[in-house]
Each structure stands twice: as structure tokens, then as C-alpha cells.
């Protein structure tokens, strides 16, 4: 069986501490693999996929335990119970005011939820002839300041044959792999809770400069942001288009319009990052529709070695403006699917 799951130590993170366990999901024949660190936010640390005879490292993420601890870019972070920003960290819900911890001090915002860095546990592992799958889970008791709503967040990472992706637009080569990420957030409390999910990967082609890339965006409506990166309106609708990233700086939020596909009735959208030198395309797909991933943020860091392509279920400051916000009754879940592949 070509797929396998193994582990290796990562760390330790501090003197005298035990190293973390990093899980490696691998296709032994093609050399493609992903690695996940459950004990540190359940993050996907490495993603290596093949195109032709070449393997490409597709994620910018911490290379060492020290870098992992000091990383302030939220590389590959799972963002829950809210992605992006909440102005002043303050919101009003069901007759109560709540104040979250500020972690973007220069803009006076709460940023990217609070599960990043928390300890996830491994729920299950599965290896078949077509995939390797790891399920991780974080259970929250409602004890973080500003969010008194218990939940269980379950994330499933699958290294899978690319021709088995659910979007119906894929390579026919069953020897190429792709990444599938599924999330499910369950309200385990006794009252309603506000909920939004996002993922924060930084993509590249083995450290290639963003200046040598183009970005193809789906149908979308850009969100206007103020000096605090909080929405103040929307621009006019823009149809799908490609932009060259040379000297382009992005930190932009979009409301996404879904794409239909005759082979798959479920709506979705795809963002395509292209290496202009090599002609290789990295496709980031997101499930759209009711309570799904209907928003997107694209961000180019100053170092220009990667671009963050962030599928989100809600707009920036959704706890206040309600745009894309899901209200979960007790026992209800917020769930969806993201995928990454090469063409």
C-alpha cells in the first residue's frame, strides 16, 4: 500500500520539555507528503506535492521549534471561533457584551480566534490504497475570556489521490496527490454561540518569490477596510480575473461568488496561484454555500516569499457586522471542506 502514516519528534519547545509529535502522511512511491503537529494548534506544517518529475514544498511555515513558538504570522493556523479581526475585541451577542483579549495591539483588535497553539488530540488515523487520513480534535470548555461558549473543533487532514477530490475539476492522473482539509465545529454548550472558521496557510513554490507569480481570483466583491483593517463597505462586484503579483501588495478581503460544475452540484470557488517561470498552478478550493466558506483573504508579506490565501466562513469583524456569521444552536455544527492541488 503506497500510503502510510509515521511520526517523528519535533522539538522540544523548551529546555527540559518533551518534544512534540509530528505526524507524517506520505505516498511512498511519489514522495508526496504532509506533516501535522496536533499538540500545537493542530497545524499543517509541511505540504509537498508532485508535478511531473518535480516535488514542490508549498508552505512557508516554521522550520524549527523556536520559530514555531516565535511565529507571529499565524502560518497554517486554524482560525476559530473567529478568523480575521474583531474591533477592540468587543462584541454583543444575545443580550450580553463580551470582551476578548487583544492580540493585535497596534490596531486595537482581537485577531484570529484562540485555538492556534492549543493542544489538539489525535482522534483517528486511516490508511487505504487511495489516501492517508489524520483526524485531530480540540475540546474547549468555555473558559477563555470573552467567549463563554463550549465547543469541539474537529479537523481532518487527508493526503489523497488528486482524481478523488470532491470538486469535479481535477487531474486524471491517479499517481498525483492532493490535500483535503475538512473541519467541523460542534456547539457543546447549552446556549447559542457565534461561530466562524478560517485557515491561514502561506503558499509558495519551494521559496520562489511572489514577484514571479500570478493570482487568479474567482468571482468576488472586494471588502473596503479602514486603517484598523475593519470593514467600512464593499466595492463593486468583480468577475474572475488574473493579476500579476510583481510589486503588488495585497491584504485584501473578498466576498466570494460560487462557481458551478456539472459534475458536482455543490457550489465551490477556486483561487489559482501560478509560477510564471515554471507554468505550474497551485489551486486552493473552498466549499461555498450556506454557512460555508464564502469569504477569502489574500495577503502578501513584506518578505515576498509567499502569499497567504485564506478561505473563511465570515467577513472581517463578523461578530459585530454579522456578515457570514453562523449562529450555532446547542448540538449544531459548522462544517466545510478546503482542498489544495497542483496542475
GUVOSE-396505 format. One line per field, with one value per residue: residue number from 1; x, y, z of N, C-alpha, C in turn. Coordinates in pm, whole numbers, plus 32768, in hexadecimal, padded with zeros to 4 digits. Each point is the difference from the previous one (the first is absolute). Layout:
<rs>
num: NUM,...
n.c1: X,...
n.c2: Y,...
n.c3: Z,...
ca.c1: X,...
ca.c2: Y,...
ca.c3: Z,...
c.c1: X,...
c.c2: Y,...
c.c3: Z,...
</rs>
This chain:
<rs>
num: 1,2,3,4,5,6,7,8,9,10,11,12,13,14,15,16,17,18,19,20,21,22,23,24,25,26,27,28,29,30,31,32,33,34,35,36,37,38,39,40,41,42,43,44,45,46,47,48,49,50,51,52,53,54,55,56,57,58,59,60,61,62,63,64,65,66,67,68,69,70,71,72,73,74,75,76,77,78,79,80,81,82,83,84,85,86,87,88,89,90,91,92,93,94,95,96,97,98,99,100,101,102,103,104,105,106,107,108,109,110,111,112,113,114,115,116,117,118,119,120,121,122,123,124,125,126,127,128,129,130,131,132,133,134,135,136,137,138,139,140,141,142,143,144,145,146,147,148,149,150,151,152,153,154,155,156,157,158,159,160,161,162,163,164,165,166,167,168,169,170,171,172,173,174,175,176,177,178,179,180,181,182,183,184,185,186,187,188,189,190,191,192,193,194,195,196,197,198,199,200,201,202,203,204,205,206,207,208,209,210,211,212,213,214,215,216,217,218,219,220,221,222,223,224,225,226,227,228,229,230,231,232,233,234,235,236,237,238,239,240,241,242,243,244,245,246,247,248,249,250,251,252,253,254,255,256,257,258,259,260,261,262,263,264,265,266,267,268,269,270,271,272,273,274,275,276,277,278,279,280,281,282,283,284,285,286,287,288,289,290,291,292,293,294,295,296,297,298,299,300,301,302,303,304,305,306,307,308,309,310,311,312,313,314,315,316,317,318,319,320,321,322,323,324,325,326,327,328,329,330,331,332,333,334,335,336,337,338,339,340,341,342,343
n.c1: 8055,7FF0,7F8B,8039,7FF6,8060,8053,801D,8068,7FC0,8076,8008,7F8D,8026,8062,801D,7FC5,7F96,803A,7FCF,7F8D,804D,7F89,8032,7FB2,8020,801A,8020,7FA8,7FAD,8012,7F80,7FF6,7FBC,8017,7FD6,7FF4,7FC1,8070,8013,7F85,802B,8073,7FE8,8072,7FF2,8009,801C,7FE8,7FDD,804F,7FDB,807E,7FBC,803C,7F91,8052,7F85,8037,7FEF,804F,7FF4,8084,7FF4,8012,8078,8007,7FD7,804B,805D,7FC2,7FFB,801F,7FEB,807A,7FA6,7FE8,7FC0,7F9F,7FF0,7F93,806B,7FFC,8071,7FC2,8002,7FBF,806E,7FEB,7FA8,7FA0,7F88,7FD6,7F88,8005,8075,8050,805B,806C,8037,8063,8045,8013,7FC2,8061,8052,7FA2,801A,802D,7F9B,805E,7FBA,7F9F,7FF4,7FE1,803B,804D,7F7D,7FF0,8011,7F9F,8042,7F99,8036,8030,8010,8022,7FEA,7FD2,7FA7,8017,8038,7FC3,8006,7FBD,7FFC,8005,7FB9,7FFC,7FA4,8021,8021,8084,7FF7,8042,7F80,8014,7F8F,8024,7FE7,806A,7FEE,807E,7FCE,807E,7FE0,807D,7FF3,8066,7FCD,7FE0,8044,7FF3,8010,8035,7FB8,8059,8024,8070,8033,807B,800F,8073,7FEC,8071,7FAB,8035,7FA3,7FE7,7FBC,7FC3,7FCD,7FA3,7FEE,7FB6,7FFD,7F8A,8058,7FDE,7FC6,804A,7FC2,804B,804D,8009,8084,8023,8084,804C,807E,7FFC,8087,7FDC,8050,8062,801A,7FC7,7FB8,8036,7FAC,806C,8019,7F95,7F94,7F93,7FBB,7FAF,7FA9,7F85,8007,7FE6,805F,8039,7FC4,8080,7FEA,8033,7F97,7FF4,7FA1,7F9E,7FFE,7FF1,7FC6,805C,8005,7FA3,805C,7FFB,8006,807A,8069,804D,8061,804B,8049,803E,7FA9,7FCE,7FE0,7F97,7FBC,7F8A,7FC5,7F8A,7FF9,7FFB,7FAA,8045,7FB9,7FEA,7FEB,8081,7FEC,7F8A,8060,7FDA,805E,8075,8051,806C,803C,8069,8039,805E,8022,8063,7FB2,7FA1,8024,7F8D,7FF2,7FA5,7FC5,7FBC,7F8B,7FC0,7FA0,7FAC,7F8A,8030,802B,8065,7FB3,806F,8054,8075,803D,8075,804A,804D,803C,801C,7F84,8005,7F88,7F8A,7FC1,7FC6,7FA5,7FCF,7F90,7FBC,804A,7FC6,805D,8016,7FF3,8045,8028,8032,8016,8060,7FB2,7FDB,802A,7F82,804A,7F94,7FE1,8070,8000,8021,8077,7FED,806D,8026,8085,8034,8071,801A,8050,8010
n.c2: 7F88,805C,800B,8059,7FE7,805A,7FFA,807B,800B,8066,802F,8018,8037,7FBE,8036,7F80,803B,7FB5,7FC4,8052,7FC8,7FEF,8004,7F9A,803B,7F8A,8022,7F86,7FF6,8064,7FE3,8009,806D,7FF2,8067,7FC9,806E,7F95,7FEF,8036,800D,7F82,8047,801F,7FBD,7F8E,802C,7F86,8039,7FA5,8038,7F9D,8021,806D,8002,803A,8047,7FF3,7FE9,8080,7FBC,8004,8011,8049,7FBC,803D,7FE4,7F87,8006,8031,7FA6,8078,7FAD,7FAC,7FD9,7FDF,806C,7FB0,8045,7FFA,8034,804C,8019,802F,8075,801E,806B,802D,7F90,805C,7FB4,8009,7FA3,7FEE,8083,7FCC,8050,7FEC,7FEB,7FEC,7FAB,8072,7FD7,806E,801B,7FFD,7FA3,7FD8,7F88,7FAA,7FA2,7FC4,8021,7F87,7FB4,8066,7F95,7FED,7FAA,7FCD,7FA7,7F8F,800C,8005,7F8F,8019,7F8A,8027,7FC0,8059,7FEE,8068,7FE2,807C,7FD9,8085,8015,8071,7FE4,805D,8025,8066,7FE9,802B,8069,8023,7F7D,800D,7FD5,7F92,7FC1,7FAD,801C,7FC3,7FDF,7FE5,7FD3,800A,7FAD,802D,7F97,804E,7F8E,7FFD,8075,8042,8055,7F8A,8040,7F91,7FE2,7FC1,8038,7F7D,802B,8064,8040,8011,8076,7FBE,8070,7FB3,8058,7FED,806B,7FBA,803B,7FF1,8080,804F,8058,805C,7FF0,806F,7FE4,7FFB,7FCA,7FEF,8001,8000,7FB7,7FFA,801A,7FA3,8010,7FBB,8060,7FE8,806E,8044,804A,7F7D,802E,7FBE,8049,7F90,8068,7FC1,7FF2,8085,8028,805A,7FEA,8073,8015,8023,8067,7FCD,7FFA,805A,7FAE,804E,7F90,7FFE,7FD0,8024,7FAC,7F9D,7FEA,7F7C,800F,8015,800A,8047,7FB7,8012,8020,7F9B,8058,7F8E,8034,7FAA,8029,7F8C,8028,7F7C,8002,7F9E,7F92,7FEC,7F7F,7FDA,7FE4,8077,7FDD,7FDD,807B,8038,8028,8027,800D,8037,7FC8,8051,7FA3,807E,7FDE,7FB5,805B,7FF0,7FC1,804F,7FA2,8069,7F94,803A,7FB4,8024,8061,7FDC,805E,8014,7FE6,8066,7FFC,805F,7FE9,805D,7FD1,8065,7FAE,8055,7F8B,8001,7FA8,8038,7FC2,8043,7F8A,804E,7F86,8049,7FE6,8065,8075,805B,7FF4,7F82,7FF8,806A,7FE6,7F87,8031,7F9B,8044,7F90,7FF1,7FBF,7FB9,7FE2,7FBB,807D,7FEB,8038,7FE1,7FCE,801A,7FEE,8020,7FBD,8027,7FB9,805C
n.c3: 8000,7F9D,803F,8053,8083,8016,8067,8028,8053,8034,8012,8083,802E,806B,8045,7FF4,7F98,7FF7,7F99,7FA5,7FE0,7F96,7FC8,7FBD,7FA9,7FCA,7F81,8021,7F9D,801B,8083,7FE0,804D,8072,8052,8071,804B,802D,8045,7F88,802E,7FFE,7FFA,7F83,801E,7FBD,7F83,7FD6,7F8A,7FA8,7FA4,7FAE,7FE8,8021,8076,8031,8050,802A,8076,8023,8051,8084,7FF2,806E,8071,7FFC,7F7D,8023,806C,7FAF,7FB4,7FC7,7F9A,8065,7FDF,7FA4,8049,8056,7FC5,8084,8034,7FE0,7F7D,7FD3,7FFB,8082,7FD6,803C,7FBA,7FDB,8031,7FC8,8056,7FCF,7FF5,7FDD,8045,7FA1,804A,7F8A,8016,800A,7F83,7FD8,8056,7F96,7FEB,807D,7FD4,8005,7FF6,7F9F,8054,803A,7F97,7FBE,7FFC,7FFF,8063,7F87,8001,7FEC,7FAD,7F86,7FCD,7F7E,7FD2,7F82,7F98,802D,8084,8040,8072,8034,806D,8012,8084,8013,8081,7FF5,807C,7FB4,8015,7F82,8030,8008,8017,8044,7F86,8045,7FCD,7F9B,7FE1,7F95,7FE3,7F82,8008,7F7C,7FF2,7F8D,7FB7,7FAC,7FBD,8086,7FDE,805B,7FCC,7FCF,8026,7FD0,8021,7F8F,8022,8011,7FC6,7FF3,8067,8059,8035,805D,8024,805E,8020,8083,8019,806F,8009,8064,7FF6,8059,7FB7,7FB8,7F91,7FF8,7F7D,7FEA,7F8A,800E,7F93,8034,7F90,7FFF,7F82,7FCB,7FA8,806F,8049,7F94,7FCB,804D,7FEE,8008,8041,7FDA,8017,7FEF,800A,804E,7FD3,8012,807C,7FDF,8076,8017,8020,807E,8042,803D,7F7A,8018,7FD6,7F92,7FBB,7F89,7FAC,7F81,7FD7,800D,7F7C,7FF1,8035,7FB0,806D,7FCA,8052,7F93,8072,8005,8053,803C,8034,7FB3,8027,7FE3,7FD1,8006,7F7B,801A,7FDE,7F93,8014,7F80,801F,8036,8032,8055,8024,7FB6,8031,7F9D,804B,7F97,8038,7FA5,7FF2,7FE6,8051,8051,8002,807E,8014,8069,8013,8038,8021,7FFD,8057,7FAB,801B,802C,8052,7F84,7FAF,8021,8047,7FDC,803B,7FB7,802A,7FD3,8049,804F,8035,7FCA,8062,8011,7FF6,805D,7FEC,8039,7FF1,8001,8070,802C,7FF9,7FEB,8083,7FD9,8071,7FBA,7F86,8033,7FB3,7FDF,806A,803C,801B,805A,7FEE,807D,7FEB,7FCE,7F80,7FF7,7F7F,7FC7,7F82,800C,7F89,7FEE,7F84,7FB4,7FA1
ca.c1: 7FAB,8060,7FED,8023,8008,8068,8014,8088,8000,8018,801B,7F98,7FE6,8043,8062,7FC6,7F7B,7FFA,7FE5,7F7C,7FF9,7FD5,7FCC,8024,7FA7,805B,7FF4,808B,802F,8011,804C,7FAC,7FDF,7FDB,801C,7FA2,8027,7F83,800F,8012,7F96,7FD9,8025,8042,8080,803E,7FAF,8058,7FB8,804C,7FCF,8062,806E,8034,7FB8,7FFF,7FD8,7F99,7FDD,8060,7FD8,8076,8059,803A,7FA9,800C,7FB4,7F73,7FD5,800C,7FB9,7F8F,7FBB,7F93,8017,7FB2,7FAA,7F6F,7FCA,7F7C,7F78,7FF2,8076,8014,8004,7F8D,8027,800E,7FE5,7F7E,7F89,7F83,7FBC,7F8F,7FE6,8075,807B,8075,8080,806B,8089,803A,8082,8036,7FFD,8013,7F80,7F98,7FA5,8016,8028,800C,7FD1,8060,8028,808A,805B,7FC2,8020,7F9F,801C,7FE8,7F87,800C,805A,7FCF,804F,7FC5,804A,7FEB,8018,8028,7FA7,8016,7F95,802A,7F8C,8017,7F87,8006,7F9D,7FBF,8048,8053,7FBF,7FBA,7FB7,7FD4,7FAE,804E,7FF8,8065,802B,803C,803C,802D,8062,800B,8052,7FA8,8010,7FC6,7F88,7F91,7FD1,7F6E,7FD1,7FDF,8057,807E,8054,7FD9,8073,7FE9,807F,8018,7FB4,7FCB,7FDC,7F77,7FEF,7F75,7FF2,7F7B,7FFC,7F84,7FD9,7FE8,7FC7,7F6F,7FC1,8032,8087,802C,806C,8039,807B,805B,8084,8060,807E,8052,8027,8071,8035,8087,803F,8001,7FCC,7F7A,800C,7FFF,7F83,7F81,7F94,7F7C,7F98,7F79,7FA0,8007,7FE5,8064,7FD3,804C,802F,8033,808B,800A,7FE2,7F76,7FAD,7FB3,7FAC,802C,800D,7FAA,801E,8069,8001,807E,806B,8089,8058,808D,801D,807B,7FF3,7F78,7FF0,7F75,7FC8,7F7C,7F93,7F9D,7F8C,8014,7F8F,8022,8008,7FB7,8044,7F9B,8020,7FF1,7F98,8021,804B,8088,8052,808D,8064,8070,8083,804D,808D,8011,807A,7FF1,7F7D,7FB9,7F92,7FD2,7F72,7FC4,7F6F,7FB0,7F72,7FAF,7F73,7FCE,8058,807E,8074,7FD6,805B,808B,8062,8083,8062,808C,8059,806A,8073,7FE3,8023,7F88,7F82,7F96,7F7E,7FB8,7F6F,7FBB,7F6F,7FC1,804B,8047,7FAA,7F7A,7FB7,7FB9,7FAF,7FAA,800E,8033,8000,7FA5,7FD0,7FED,7FB2,8040,7FFF,8014,808C,802F,805C,801C,8074,8064,805D,8075,803B,8053,7FE3
ca.c2: 8078,806F,8066,7FD8,8067,7FEA,8073,8027,806A,808A,8048,803B,808E,8044,7FAE,7F9F,7FD5,7F93,802F,7FE7,7F95,802A,7F90,8007,7FB6,7FF9,7F9F,7FD2,7FEF,8082,8059,806D,7FEE,806F,7FE7,8041,8002,800E,8040,8090,803A,7FA6,8041,7FBE,8046,7FEF,7FCC,7FE8,7FBB,7FE6,801F,7FC3,7FBE,805A,8015,808D,8025,8063,8051,8046,7FE7,7FF9,7F8E,7FD1,8018,808B,8051,7FE5,804B,8091,8027,805A,800C,7F9E,7FA7,7F85,7FF8,7FEF,807A,7FE7,8007,806A,8024,8090,805C,8037,8087,8011,7F81,800E,7FE2,7FEF,7F89,7FD0,8054,800E,8037,7FAB,8040,7FA0,802F,803F,7FC9,8057,8079,807B,8027,7FF7,7F98,7F71,7FCA,7F74,7F9D,7FDD,7F72,7FF2,7FE0,7FA8,7F72,7FA7,7F72,7FAE,7FB1,7F86,7FF9,7F9F,7FF0,7FA8,8002,8080,8075,7FFA,8061,8019,8051,803D,803C,8054,8014,807E,7FFC,8082,8044,806D,8081,803A,7F9D,7F9B,7FA3,7F86,7FC2,7FA0,8017,7F89,801C,7F86,8016,7F8A,7FFC,7FAA,8004,807D,7FEA,7FE3,807A,800B,8073,7FDC,8044,7FCD,7FB0,7F74,7FAF,7FCC,7FF9,8081,800F,8083,8011,8022,8028,800C,8031,7FF8,803D,7FD9,8049,7FA0,8046,7FFB,8076,8021,8039,8036,7FAA,8013,7FB1,8021,7FBD,806C,7FCF,8053,7FA8,8023,7F8E,7FEA,8080,805D,8085,8020,8055,7FAB,7FB7,8043,7FCF,8000,8007,7FE1,806E,802F,808B,802B,8043,8078,7FFC,8080,7FFC,7F96,7F84,7FDE,8024,807C,7FFB,7FA4,8035,7FC0,7F76,7FED,7F78,7FB7,8040,7FE0,8072,7FE1,802D,804E,8083,8013,7FE3,7FDF,7FD9,801E,7FA3,7FF5,7FA8,7FAA,7FCD,7F75,7FCC,7F81,7F9A,7F98,7F81,800E,8064,8054,8076,800F,8065,7FDD,8068,7FBD,8041,7FCA,8023,802D,7FC4,7F71,7FE2,7FA5,8040,7FCE,8020,7FFC,7FFA,800F,7FE5,8077,7FE3,802B,7FE5,7FC6,8058,8064,8073,7FE3,8069,7FEB,8059,7FEE,8037,8058,7FB3,7FDD,7F74,7FAF,804B,7FC0,7FF0,7FD8,7FEA,8024,7FF7,8080,8079,8040,803A,7FC4,7FFD,807F,8023,7F8E,7FD6,7F77,7FC3,7F90,7FF2,7F72,7FD2,7F8D,7F86,801A,8008,804F,7FA3,801C,7FBC,804C,7FA4,803A,7FA6,803B,7FDE
ca.c3: 8000,7FF4,8067,8088,8067,8063,8058,8022,8065,7FD7,807D,8056,7FF6,806F,8045,805B,7FD5,7FA1,7F78,7FC7,7F9F,7F7B,7FB1,7F73,7FA6,7F8E,7F92,7FFC,7F77,7FBF,8056,8032,808D,8055,808E,805A,808E,804C,8084,7FF2,7FAE,7F93,7F82,7F90,7FF8,7F7D,7F92,7F8D,7F97,7F86,7F7A,7FA7,8047,8066,807D,8027,8088,7FE0,8075,8054,808A,8056,7FE9,807E,8074,802A,7FA1,8017,8075,7FEC,7F86,8013,7F80,7FFF,7F8D,7FFD,8077,7FFD,8039,8039,7FCA,7F9C,7FB5,7FEB,8070,8045,802A,8091,8043,8043,7FB0,804A,7FCE,8050,8073,8057,7FC9,8016,7FE1,7FE9,800F,7F8A,7FD8,7F97,8051,7FB2,7FC2,8066,7FD3,8018,7F7E,7FD9,8060,806B,8004,7FD2,806D,8062,7FEF,7FC2,8010,7F8A,800F,7FB1,7F8D,7F9F,7F86,7F9D,7F81,7FBC,8053,808D,8042,808E,803C,807E,8043,8075,804F,8049,806B,8013,806C,7FCF,8015,7F8F,7FAF,8061,7FB6,7FEA,7F7D,7FD7,7F77,7FC5,7F7D,7FBC,7F95,7FAA,7F87,7FB2,7F70,7FD0,7FB0,8059,8041,7FF1,7FB3,7F78,7FA0,8032,7FA8,7FF4,8025,8086,8049,803E,807D,8024,808D,8023,808B,802C,8089,803A,8085,8043,8078,806C,8071,8018,7FC5,7F7B,7FFB,7F80,7FD0,7F7B,7FF2,7F93,7FFA,7FE3,7FC6,7FA7,7F92,7FAA,7FB4,8033,801E,7F8F,801F,7FD2,7F89,7F89,8001,7FE9,8054,7FC0,8067,7FD1,8009,808A,8022,8061,807A,8021,808A,8032,802E,8063,7FB5,8020,7F8C,7FFD,7F89,7F97,7F7B,7F9E,7FDB,7F9D,7FCB,800C,7FB5,8029,8012,8019,8089,8006,8041,8033,808F,801E,8082,7FCA,801C,7F95,8005,7F8D,7FB6,7FE2,7F79,7FEF,7FB2,7FE3,8041,8091,8018,8072,7FD3,8032,7FBE,8000,7FEB,7FBD,8007,7F90,7FED,7F76,7FCB,7FEA,7FC9,805A,8046,8082,800A,8086,7FF0,807A,7FF5,8019,801A,8083,8072,7FD2,7FF4,7F9F,8006,7FE0,8014,7FC1,8042,7FDA,8066,7FD0,7FD3,7F75,7FE3,8008,8005,804E,7FC0,8079,7FF8,807C,7FFB,8023,7FE5,806F,8067,7FF0,8080,800D,7F8B,7FDF,7F75,7FFA,8085,801A,808A,8018,8073,8041,7FB2,7F72,7FD5,7F8E,7FBE,7F73,7FC3,7FB5,7FBF,7FBE,7FA0,7F97,7F74
c.c1: 8058,7FF2,8028,7FFC,806B,8009,8095,7FFA,8019,8013,8076,7FF2,8045,8060,7FBC,7F77,800A,7FE7,7F6F,8008,7FCA,7FD7,801E,7FA2,8043,7FD0,808E,8037,8019,8056,7FB0,7FDA,7FCC,802A,7FA4,8036,7F82,800F,801A,7F99,7FD1,802E,803A,8083,8040,7F9D,805B,7FB4,8055,7FB6,806A,8069,8032,7FA4,800D,7FD2,7FA5,7FD9,807A,7FD0,807E,8051,8037,7F9E,8005,7FB1,7F6A,7FCB,7FFF,7FB2,7F87,7FAE,7F87,800C,7FB8,7F9E,7F70,7FC3,7F70,8001,7FE7,8084,800A,7FED,7F77,802C,7FF7,7FF0,7F77,7F90,7F89,7FB7,7F96,7FF2,8075,8074,8075,807D,806E,8088,8030,8087,8033,7FFD,8008,7F81,7F8C,7F95,801D,800E,7FFD,7FDA,8069,8026,8090,805D,7FC3,801B,7F88,802A,7FE3,7F88,800B,8067,7FCA,805B,7FB9,8056,7FF5,801C,803E,7FB5,801E,7F93,8031,7F8D,802D,7F7A,8013,7F8C,7FBB,8047,8060,7FB2,7FBF,7FB6,7FD6,7FA9,8050,7FED,8067,801E,804B,8031,8038,805B,800E,805F,7FBF,8026,7FB5,7F7F,7F87,7FCD,7F6D,7FD1,7FE5,8053,808F,804D,7FCD,8070,7FEF,8082,802A,7FA7,7FD0,7FE2,7F6D,7FF9,7F6B,7FFD,7F70,8007,7F76,7FE9,7FDB,7FC2,7F69,7FB8,803E,808C,801C,807A,802A,8087,8053,807F,8062,8084,8046,8039,8075,8021,8093,804D,800C,7FC3,7F74,8005,8000,7F7E,7F8C,7F95,7F7D,7F95,7F79,7FA8,7FF8,7FD7,8067,7FC0,805A,8023,8036,808F,8018,7FE6,7F78,7FA7,7FB6,7FA6,8035,800D,7F9E,802F,806B,7FFB,8088,8069,8086,8052,808F,8028,8080,7FE4,7F72,7FFB,7F6D,7FED,7F6C,7F9D,7F9B,7F88,7FFC,7F7A,8020,8003,7FB1,8051,7F9C,8019,7FED,7F99,801F,8053,808A,8043,8091,8054,807E,807D,8059,8090,8014,807C,7FEB,7F79,7FAE,7F96,7FE2,7F71,7FD2,7F6A,7FB9,7F6E,7FB3,7F6E,7FDB,805B,8083,8068,7FE8,8056,8090,8054,8081,8061,808C,8059,8072,8075,7FEE,8026,7F88,7F87,7F9C,7F7F,7FA7,7F6B,7FBF,7F6B,7FBD,805C,8050,7F9B,7F71,7FB2,7FB2,7FA7,7FA6,8012,8046,7FFE,7F99,7FDA,7FDE,7FA9,804A,7FF2,8012,8094,800F,806A,8015,8082,8054,805A,806F,8039,8058,7FCB,806F
c.c2: 807C,806B,7FCA,807A,7FD8,807D,801B,806C,8089,8051,7FC5,8096,8050,7FA0,7FA5,7FCD,7F8A,8037,7FE6,7F8A,8035,7F85,8018,7FA6,8002,7F9C,7FD2,7FF3,8087,8060,8074,7FE6,8081,7FDD,8058,7FF7,8014,8053,8096,8034,7FA8,8030,7F9D,804A,7FF5,7FC3,7FF6,7FAC,7FF9,8034,7FCD,7FB6,8053,8006,8092,800C,807B,8059,8046,7FEF,7FEE,7F80,7FC4,8018,8091,805D,7FED,8054,8096,8032,8056,8010,7FA3,7FA1,7F7C,7FF3,7FE1,8074,7FE7,8033,8078,800F,8099,804D,801D,8085,800E,7F7D,7FFC,7FDB,7FEB,7F88,7FD3,804C,8016,803E,7FA5,8049,7F96,803F,803D,7FBE,8040,808D,807E,8030,7FF3,7F9B,7F7B,7FBE,7F67,7F9A,7FDC,7F6C,7FEC,7FED,7FA8,7F6D,7FB6,7F70,7FB8,7FA6,7F7D,8012,7F95,8000,7F9D,8005,8086,8079,7FDB,8070,8007,805E,8032,8051,8054,8018,807A,8007,8086,8058,806C,8082,8030,7F9E,7F8D,7F93,7F81,7FC8,7F91,8019,7F85,8022,7F7F,8026,7F7E,801B,7F98,8005,8078,7FEA,7FDA,807B,8017,806B,7FE3,8044,7FDF,7FB4,7F71,7FA2,7FCF,7FEE,8088,800C,8090,7FFF,8021,801E,800E,802F,7FF0,8037,7FE9,8057,7F9B,8041,7FF5,807A,801B,803C,8039,7FB1,8027,7FBA,8038,7FB0,8063,7FCA,806B,7FA6,8039,7F86,7FF0,8085,805E,8085,8012,8058,7FB1,7FB1,8057,7FBF,800E,7FF6,7FDC,807C,802F,8093,802B,804A,8079,7FFC,8088,7FF0,7F97,7F76,7FC8,802D,8084,8007,7F9A,804A,7FBA,7F72,7FFB,7F70,7FC0,803E,7FD7,8080,7FCF,8042,8051,808C,801D,7FD5,7FE8,7FE7,801C,7F92,8004,7FAE,7FB3,7FD7,7F72,7FE2,7F7F,7FA2,7F90,7F7C,8006,806C,805D,8077,8006,8073,7FD3,807C,7FBD,8056,7FBD,8030,8026,7FC4,7F6F,7FD9,7FA1,804E,7FB8,8030,7FEE,8006,800D,7FE7,807F,7FD6,8028,7FD0,7FBC,806F,8068,807E,7FD2,807A,7FD8,8068,7FDD,803E,8050,7FB1,7FC5,7F70,7FA4,805B,7FB1,8002,7FBE,7FEF,8018,7FEC,8086,8074,802B,8042,7FCA,7FFA,8082,8020,7F8D,7FC7,7F78,7FB9,7F8F,8001,7F6D,7FEA,7F8C,7F82,8014,8010,8062,7FAB,8027,7FBD,8064,7F9A,804E,7F97,804C,7FD7,8039
c.c3: 8000,806B,8089,805B,8063,8058,8012,806C,7FC2,8080,804A,7FEF,806F,8042,8066,7FD9,7FA1,7F74,7FD8,7FA0,7F7C,7FB0,7F6C,7FB0,7F77,7F98,7FE1,7F72,7FBB,8052,8038,8092,803D,808E,8055,808E,8053,807E,7FF8,7F9C,7F90,7F78,7F9B,7FEA,7F76,7F9E,7F86,7F9B,7F81,7F86,7F9E,8050,8076,8079,8028,8090,7FF5,8075,8039,8090,8054,7FEB,8081,8071,802E,7FA4,8012,8074,7FE8,7F87,8022,7F81,7FF5,7F8A,8014,8074,7FDB,804F,8030,8090,7FA5,7FB6,7FF6,8083,803C,803C,8097,804D,8043,7FA1,805D,7FC6,8064,8084,805E,7FB3,8025,7FD5,7FF9,801A,7F7D,7FE1,7F7F,8039,7FAB,7FBA,8061,7FD9,8045,7F78,8001,806C,8068,8001,7FD0,8078,806C,7FDE,7FC5,801D,7F7D,801A,7FB5,7F92,7FA2,7F86,7FA5,7F82,7FBA,8056,8087,8047,8094,8032,8088,8039,8077,8045,805B,8063,8018,8063,7FCF,800A,7F7E,7FA8,8059,7FC2,7FE1,7F73,7FF4,7F6D,7FCF,7F74,7FC8,7F8D,7FB1,7F8D,7FA6,7F6C,7FC8,7FB2,8054,804A,7FE0,7FA0,7F6D,7F96,8026,7F97,7FFB,802C,808F,804F,8035,807B,800F,8095,800A,8095,801C,8091,802C,808E,803C,807C,806C,807B,8007,7FC8,7F77,8007,7F76,7FD1,7F73,7FFE,7F8D,800A,7FC5,7FC7,7FAC,7F94,7FB1,7FAB,8027,8005,7F88,8028,7FC9,7F82,7F7E,7FF4,7FD2,8055,7FB4,806B,7FC5,7FFC,8091,800A,8068,8075,8019,8095,802A,8034,806C,7FC3,8025,7F8C,8013,7F85,7F9E,7F7C,7FA1,7FE5,7F94,7FCE,8010,7FA4,8039,800A,8013,8082,800B,8036,8031,8093,801B,8095,7FF5,8022,7F8E,8031,7F7D,7FC2,7FD1,7F6A,7FF9,7FA8,7FE6,8048,8097,801C,8075,7FD2,8040,7FB8,8009,7FE3,7FCD,8007,7F97,8006,7F6F,7FC0,7FD8,7FC4,8054,804C,8083,8010,8090,7FEF,8085,7FE1,8022,8013,808E,8070,7FD8,7FEE,7F93,8001,7FEB,8023,7FBA,8037,7FD1,806B,7FC2,7FC7,7F74,7FDC,8001,7FF8,8053,7FAF,8068,7FE7,8088,7FF0,8017,7FDE,807C,805D,7FFB,8083,8016,7F88,7FD1,7F75,7FF7,8086,8009,8094,8015,807C,8043,7FAB,7F6B,7FDF,7F8D,7FBB,7F6F,7FD5,7FB2,7FBC,7FBB,7FA0,7F9E,7F77,7FA9
</rs>
